[in-house]
């Protein structure tokens, strides 16, 4: 990843960083042409942020097998089971 993208990811909220790294890695995958490699680093980051926003929509994520409400409910149940607030 370029220095500009590294700074962008480092400045993102901690909960967002893993998703950004994954999306940026996918955009630079070595299979033939990279999805985002022809864009400048700032535009690569913008595409990654837009993709993350798109996949946070339950209408998109649930059919793909990711249910954010179910994940949050499992986290709350685990915290209760462990006696954490």
Secondary structure, 3 states (H helix, E strand, C coil): CCHHHHHHHHHCCHHHHHHHHHHHHHHCCCCCCCCCCCCCHHHHHHHHHHHHHHHCCHHHHCCCCCCHHHHHHHHHHHHHHCCCC
